[in-house]
């Protein structure tokens, strides 16, 4: 039990370390979006282009964070597995339920370590947890900018004109924006459905992940 206790502490420490790294990339996304908002709304004549370009950076940070989440999820899943199959039963009735072979699942994960989920699942989870709100703020800010600056919108044709970026027509920019938002939402919904299929209502009783 002493060795198991030290193992559990180690897994908690590693999951905490990687959790901090997740927060770092989220902070980068928030800061870059804040800079883009400041530049875009600095003056009525300022271009909404920074709000478009910042989407590329946010996508990069999201990809980095999803990759970091893959590592974080390994340590988190192991520690959670020990909590639900070792410590909780021990505290509840003193029976470790070794006949359920939960210890073999944990041992196999140490024998052959690997990611417990796919990159796209991690990508979707980070969208659902944090990045969907960042996406909403970015989208509303862009729409607000072309609606009120340099003066309140008077017709739909003005909307297309203001959304244009250089030689790229406004209708193309709006279309790409809808595709951008729709893709993020689609991945988030898909990952949520995949998690429900894999874990059902008892996340702790299924496979680690």
C-alpha positions as CSV (number, residue, x, y, z in Angstrom):
1,X,0.0,0.0,0.0
2,X,2.9,2.3,0.7
3,X,4.2,1.8,-2.9
4,X,0.7,2.4,-4.3
5,X,0.4,5.6,-2.3
6,X,3.6,6.9,-3.7
7,X,2.6,5.9,-7.2
8,X,-0.7,7.8,-6.8
9,X,1.1,10.9,-5.5
10,X,3.4,10.7,-8.6
11,X,0.5,10.5,-11.0
12,X,-1.2,13.4,-9.3
13,X,2.0,15.5,-9.5
14,X,2.4,14.8,-13.2
15,X,-1.2,15.5,-14.0
16,X,-0.9,18.8,-12.1
17,X,2.2,19.8,-14.0
18,X,0.5,19.1,-17.4
19,X,-2.6,20.9,-16.2
20,X,-0.5,24.0,-15.7
21,X,0.8,23.7,-19.3
22,X,-2.8,23.5,-20.6
23,X,-3.6,26.8,-18.8
24,X,-0.6,28.4,-20.4
25,X,-1.8,27.8,-24.0
26,X,-5.3,29.0,-23.0
27,X,-3.8,32.2,-21.6
28,X,-1.9,32.7,-24.9
29,X,-5.1,32.5,-26.8
30,X,-6.9,34.9,-24.5
31,X,-4.0,37.4,-24.7
32,X,-3.7,37.3,-28.5
33,X,-7.5,37.8,-28.8
34,X,-7.3,40.7,-26.4
35,X,-4.6,42.3,-28.5
36,X,-6.6,41.8,-31.7
37,X,-9.7,43.4,-30.0
38,X,-7.6,46.4,-28.9
39,X,-6.2,47.0,-32.4
40,X,-9.6,46.5,-34.1
41,X,-11.6,48.7,-31.8
42,X,-8.9,51.4,-31.4
43,X,-10.6,53.6,-33.9
44,X,-13.8,53.5,-36.0
45,X,-11.6,53.4,-39.2
46,X,-9.5,50.5,-37.9
47,X,-9.7,47.3,-40.0
48,X,-11.3,44.1,-38.7
49,X,-8.5,42.1,-40.2
50,X,-6.7,41.4,-36.9
51,X,-9.8,39.5,-35.7
52,X,-9.6,37.3,-38.8
53,X,-5.8,36.7,-38.5
54,X,-6.0,36.0,-34.8
55,X,-8.1,33.0,-35.6
56,X,-5.0,31.3,-37.2
57,X,-3.0,31.8,-34.0
58,X,-5.9,30.6,-31.8
59,X,-6.2,27.5,-34.0
60,X,-2.4,26.9,-33.5
61,X,-2.7,27.3,-29.7
62,X,-5.7,24.9,-29.7
63,X,-3.7,22.3,-31.6
64,X,-0.8,22.7,-29.1
65,X,-3.2,22.4,-26.2
66,X,-4.9,19.3,-27.6
67,X,-1.5,17.6,-27.9
68,X,-0.7,18.6,-24.3
69,X,-4.0,17.3,-23.2
70,X,-3.1,13.8,-24.6
71,X,-0.2,13.7,-22.1
72,X,-2.3,15.2,-19.3
73,X,-5.0,12.7,-19.8
74,X,-2.7,9.8,-19.3
75,X,-1.7,10.9,-15.8
76,X,-5.2,12.1,-15.0
77,X,-6.8,8.8,-16.1
78,X,-4.4,6.7,-14.0
79,X,-4.9,8.7,-10.9
80,X,-8.6,8.7,-11.3
81,X,-8.6,4.9,-11.9
82,X,-6.8,4.4,-8.6
83,X,-9.2,6.7,-6.8
84,X,-12.4,5.0,-8.1
85,X,-11.1,1.4,-7.9
86,X,-8.7,1.4,-4.9
87,X,-9.2,4.3,-2.5
88,X,-13.0,4.7,-2.8
89,X,-13.8,1.0,-2.3
90,X,-11.3,0.8,0.5
91,X,-12.9,3.7,2.3
92,X,-16.4,2.5,1.6
93,X,-16.4,-1.1,2.6
94,X,-12.7,-2.2,2.9
95,X,-13.0,-4.5,-0.1
96,X,-10.7,-3.7,-3.0
97,X,-12.8,-5.8,-5.4
98,X,-9.7,-7.4,-7.0
99,X,-12.0,-9.9,-8.7
100,X,-13.0,-7.1,-11.1
101,X,-9.5,-7.2,-12.5
102,X,-9.1,-3.4,-12.3
103,X,-5.5,-3.8,-11.2
104,X,-4.7,-5.7,-14.4
105,X,-6.0,-2.8,-16.5
106,X,-3.7,-0.4,-14.6
107,X,-0.7,-2.8,-14.8
108,X,-1.2,-3.2,-18.6
109,X,-1.2,0.6,-18.9
110,X,2.2,0.7,-17.3
111,X,3.5,-2.3,-19.3
112,X,2.4,-0.7,-22.6
113,X,1.8,3.1,-22.1
114,X,0.0,5.0,-24.7
115,X,-2.6,7.7,-25.3
116,X,-6.0,6.8,-24.0
117,X,-7.9,9.0,-26.5
118,X,-7.3,10.3,-30.0
119,X,-6.0,13.7,-31.0
120,X,-9.4,14.7,-32.4
121,X,-11.1,13.7,-29.1
122,X,-8.6,15.8,-27.2
123,X,-9.2,18.7,-29.7
124,X,-12.9,18.5,-29.2
125,X,-12.7,18.4,-25.4
126,X,-10.5,21.5,-25.3
127,X,-13.1,23.3,-27.5
128,X,-15.9,22.3,-25.2
129,X,-14.0,23.3,-22.0
130,X,-12.4,26.6,-23.1
131,X,-12.1,27.5,-26.7
132,X,-15.8,27.6,-27.6
133,X,-16.1,30.7,-25.4
134,X,-13.0,32.3,-27.1
135,X,-14.6,31.5,-30.5
136,X,-17.9,33.1,-29.5
137,X,-16.1,36.3,-28.4
138,X,-14.0,36.4,-31.6
139,X,-17.0,35.9,-33.8
140,X,-19.2,38.5,-32.0
141,X,-16.4,41.0,-32.0
142,X,-16.0,40.7,-35.7
143,X,-19.7,41.0,-36.4
144,X,-19.9,43.9,-34.0
145,X,-17.0,45.7,-35.7
146,X,-18.4,45.5,-39.2
147,X,-21.9,46.4,-37.9
148,X,-21.1,49.6,-35.9
149,X,-17.9,50.9,-37.5
150,X,-17.2,53.4,-39.0
151,X,-20.9,54.0,-38.6
152,X,-24.0,51.9,-37.9
153,X,-24.9,49.4,-40.7
154,X,-27.6,50.7,-43.1
155,X,-27.9,47.8,-45.6
156,X,-26.9,44.2,-46.2
157,X,-24.6,45.4,-49.1
158,X,-22.6,47.4,-46.6
159,X,-22.1,44.3,-44.6
160,X,-20.4,42.5,-47.5
161,X,-18.3,45.6,-48.3
162,X,-17.1,46.0,-44.7
163,X,-16.3,42.2,-44.3
164,X,-14.1,42.3,-47.4
165,X,-10.4,41.8,-46.8
166,X,-8.3,43.3,-49.6
167,X,-9.2,41.5,-52.9
168,X,-11.2,38.9,-51.0
169,X,-15.0,39.6,-51.2
170,X,-16.9,40.0,-48.0
171,X,-19.2,37.1,-48.9
172,X,-16.2,34.8,-49.1
173,X,-14.9,36.0,-45.7
174,X,-18.3,35.5,-44.1
175,X,-18.5,32.1,-45.7
176,X,-15.1,31.1,-44.4
177,X,-16.1,32.4,-41.0
178,X,-19.2,30.2,-40.9
179,X,-17.1,27.2,-42.0
180,X,-14.6,28.0,-39.3
181,X,-17.2,28.2,-36.6
182,X,-19.1,25.3,-37.9
183,X,-16.0,23.1,-38.0
184,X,-15.2,23.8,-34.3
185,X,-18.8,23.2,-33.2
186,X,-18.9,20.0,-35.2
187,X,-15.7,18.6,-33.7
188,X,-17.0,19.5,-30.2
189,X,-20.3,17.8,-30.8
190,X,-18.6,14.7,-32.3
191,X,-16.2,14.4,-29.4
192,X,-19.0,14.7,-26.8
193,X,-20.9,12.0,-28.6
194,X,-17.8,9.8,-28.7
195,X,-17.2,10.2,-25.0
196,X,-20.8,9.2,-24.2
197,X,-20.5,6.1,-26.4
198,X,-17.2,5.1,-24.8
199,X,-18.0,5.9,-21.1
200,X,-21.7,6.1,-20.9
201,X,-23.0,7.4,-17.6
202,X,-20.3,5.8,-15.5
203,X,-17.0,7.4,-16.7
204,X,-15.1,5.8,-13.9
205,X,-16.3,2.2,-14.7
206,X,-15.3,2.1,-18.3
207,X,-11.8,2.1,-19.8
208,X,-9.4,4.7,-18.8
209,X,-9.5,8.0,-20.8
